[in-house]
Amino acid sequence: MKFGFKLKHHFFSAFRELFVHHHGSLEFRAKVFALIIAANEDSTDDSYMIVKELGLDIYKNDEDRANLLMLTTKEKVNKVKENNGLDIDTLIANIQKDLKVVPRYAKKINLDELRKLLPLTYDNDTISYQENILEFLQNLKDETLKTKKTQIDEDEKILEQEAENNIR
């Protein structure tokens, strides 16, 4: 990673909400990736490279956003590993809270993407734990999309109108 990006990342980390377009969406994705990665106590940097590759797909080859997703995910995983105010249960609670506030984020839970992190796990118990988390996320996604459909549709209309207004 370039030095300029690292400097920009530290600056954006402090002021993410002000400077990063759709920071809430990026934060949510980072929490979901961090949940799977943190469940594997023996995770490696390979996990973050997968997140970056997925970020490049998600953000249409925007390397800065992909790097920011990767680094935000890494921050969250490190907080869990260091027991620095975040653990798996808190991360799950945060994801649930985010979905209550912004139900359309449920569409950002992509199990096919998350499954790409599982081959990096070698312990059968950890794999089982990660699969249980994936099942939980799928149920949470399905439930949110079903029960909050009207709100999601209204929010998406508003976002489309905002995007249209920004183009003009």
C-alpha positions in Angstrom: 0.0 0.0 0.0 1.2 3.5 -0.8 2.4 5.8 1.9 -0.1 8.5 0.7 -3.0 6.1 1.1 -1.9 5.1 4.6 -1.7 8.8 5.6 -5.1 9.4 4.1 -6.5 6.3 5.8 -5.4 7.6 9.3 -6.9 11.0 8.5 -10.2 9.4 7.2 -10.3 7.0 10.2 -10.5 10.0 12.5 -13.1 11.8 10.3 -14.7 9.0 8.4 -18.2 10.2 8.8 -17.4 13.6 7.3 -15.2 12.6 4.4 -16.1 9.1 3.1 -19.1 8.9 0.8 -21.6 6.4 2.2 -19.4 5.7 5.2 -22.3 3.9 7.0 -22.5 1.4 4.2 -18.8 0.8 4.2 -18.8 0.4 8.0 -21.6 -2.1 7.9 -19.8 -4.2 5.3 -16.6 -4.0 7.4 -18.5 -5.3 10.5 -19.9 -8.2 8.6 -16.5 -9.2 7.2 -14.9 -8.6 10.6 -17.5 -10.9 12.2 -16.4 -13.9 10.0 -12.7 -13.1 10.3 -12.7 -12.5 14.0 -14.4 -15.9 14.6 -11.2 -17.5 13.4 -8.6 -16.8 16.1 -5.9 -17.9 13.7 -6.8 -15.5 10.9 -4.1 -14.2 8.7 -3.5 -11.2 6.4 -4.8 -13.4 3.6 -8.3 -12.7 4.9 -7.8 -8.9 4.4 -6.5 -9.5 0.9 -9.8 -11.4 0.1 -11.7 -8.5 1.6 -9.8 -6.1 -0.6 -10.5 -8.2 -3.7 -14.2 -8.3 -2.8 -14.1 -4.6 -2.2 -12.7 -4.0 -5.7 -15.7 -6.0 -7.1 -18.2 -4.2 -4.8 -16.9 -0.7 -5.5 -16.2 -1.3 -9.2 -12.4 -1.2 -9.1 -12.2 1.9 -6.8 -8.9 0.9 -5.1 -9.2 3.6 -2.4 -12.6 2.4 -1.3 -11.5 -1.2 -1.4 -8.5 -0.4 0.7 -10.6 1.6 3.1 -13.0 -1.4 3.4 -10.0 -3.7 4.1 -8.4 -1.4 6.7 -11.7 -0.7 8.4 -12.4 -4.5 8.6 -8.9 -5.0 10.0 -9.5 -2.3 12.7 -12.6 -4.1 13.8 -11.0 -7.5 13.9 -8.0 -6.1 15.9 -10.5 -4.5 18.4 -12.1 -8.0 18.9 -8.7 -9.7 19.2 -7.4 -7.2 21.6 -10.6 -7.1 23.6 -10.7 -3.4 23.0 -14.3 -2.6 23.5 -15.5 -5.0 20.9 -16.2 -8.7 20.9 -18.1 -11.1 18.7 -21.4 -10.6 20.6 -21.1 -6.8 20.5 -20.3 -7.0 16.8 -23.4 -9.1 16.2 -25.5 -6.6 18.3 -24.1 -3.7 16.3 -25.0 -5.4 13.0 -28.5 -6.0 14.3 -28.8 -2.4 15.4 -27.6 -1.1 12.1 -30.2 -3.2 10.3 -33.0 -1.8 12.5 -31.9 1.8 11.7 -31.0 1.2 8.0 -32.8 -2.0 6.9 -31.6 -1.7 3.3 -28.1 -2.7 4.5 -29.5 -6.3 4.6 -28.9 -6.3 0.9 -25.2 -5.9 1.6 -25.0 -9.2 3.4 -23.6 -11.5 0.6 -23.0 -15.1 1.8 -21.2 -16.0 -1.4 -18.6 -13.3 -0.6 -18.3 -14.3 3.0 -17.8 -17.9 2.2 -14.6 -17.0 0.4 -13.1 -16.4 3.8 -13.8 -19.9 5.1 -11.1 -21.9 3.3 -8.6 -19.9 5.3 -9.8 -21.7 8.4 -8.3 -25.1 9.3 -9.9 -25.9 12.6 -13.2 -27.9 12.3 -14.7 -26.2 15.3 -13.9 -22.8 14.0 -15.3 -23.7 10.6 -18.5 -24.9 12.3 -18.7 -21.6 14.3 -18.2 -19.5 11.1 -20.9 -21.5 9.3 -23.3 -20.9 12.2 -22.5 -17.2 11.9 -23.3 -17.4 8.2 -26.6 -19.1 8.9 -27.4 -16.4 11.4 -26.6 -13.6 8.9 -28.7 -15.3 6.3 -31.7 -15.5 8.7 -31.1 -11.9 9.8 -31.0 -10.8 6.2 -34.1 -12.7 5.2 -36.1 -11.5 8.2 -35.1 -7.9 7.6 -35.9 -7.9 3.9 -39.3 -9.5 4.6 -40.4 -7.4 7.6 -38.9 -4.1 6.5 -39.7 -4.3 2.7 -41.8 -1.1 2.6 -39.2 0.9 4.5 -36.4 -0.4 2.2 -38.4 0.5 -0.9 -39.0 4.0 0.4 -35.4 4.5 1.4 -34.2 3.3 -2.0 -36.6 5.7 -3.8 -35.1 8.6 -1.7 -31.6 7.5 -2.6 -32.4 7.3 -6.3 -33.9 10.8 -6.2 -30.8 12.1 -4.4 -28.6 10.5 -7.0 -30.7 12.0 -9.8 -30.4 15.4 -8.2 -26.7 15.1 -7.8 -26.4 14.3 -11.5 -28.2 17.4 -12.6 
